[in-house]
Amino acid sequence: MVDTQERYTTPTLRTVEIAFNIIDTLREQDQLGITELAKELGHSKSTIHSHLQTLENREIVVNEAGKYRLSLRILDMANDVRNQVGNYDVIKEEADTLANETGEIAQFGLKEHSLITYLYKAKGERGVETASSVGRRQPMHSTSLGKAILAYLPHERREEMINSMTLERQTPQTITDPEQLRAELDKITERGYAIDDEENLEGLRCVAAPVRNGKIVLGAISITGPASRITDDDLHNDLAKAVQRAANIIEVNTKFA
């Protein structure tokens, strides 16, 4: 719950904060009424009502018998954002190819606000359900996509991010010590790919390769599968080569803004 006495110490607009809190809550909990939103966010019903009216006028939310949900206009916005990221078709094609060839989950991620954000996800015939989805964000230090990007950032930028990150433990395997993370990132740059060995979600192993334009890291592409099926040999040989090959193809064929 958002504290109604919360002080906005950064130069942000309180009305904008409330509006986005409403959007985030509707995204997480689907349809809610004014009373439910007011209770969830810790604001008066009149405040929530006025913000919902504005969001409805802008066609961001839909009122269905007193219950509000996000409108389909959000999908249109999402497509516009996706299309701004270079040649999306190349990314999609390579992720689909990885998923089809391996039978597992293939994903492409970008760094946004010190988190890894999934741009595209493809599921092979043996792919298991995962918590990730397009647009969802995950920690960088516990995912192969995030570590692949972190490893290839300029040294000063990498250090800045490590020093500002909270290395929260996601599983017993998560790296939570900054020095251990630095050692892991150095290892990644030596071999050219990153591993998530049940570090973000127990039972899943992932391998990812960075997509770069010279010294600029554009994103990363990964393969994810169950630990019961993905062996060490798979991670460090066939699957590692597969993501590196896909990353190379994307690098050659994609122009990023």
Secondary structure, DSSP 8 states (H G I E B T S, - for coil): ---TT----SS--HHHHHHHHHHHHHHHH-SB-HHHHHHHHT--HHHHHHHHHHHHHTTSEEEETTEEEE-THHHHHHHHHHHTSS-HHHHHHHHHHHHHHHSSEEEEEEEETTEEEEEEEEE-TT----S--TT-EEESTTSHHHHHHHHTS-HHHHHHHHHH-----SSTT----HHHHHHHHHHHHHHT-EEEESSSSTTEEEEEEEEEETTEEEEEEEEEEETTT--HHHHHTHHHHHHHHHHHHHHHH----
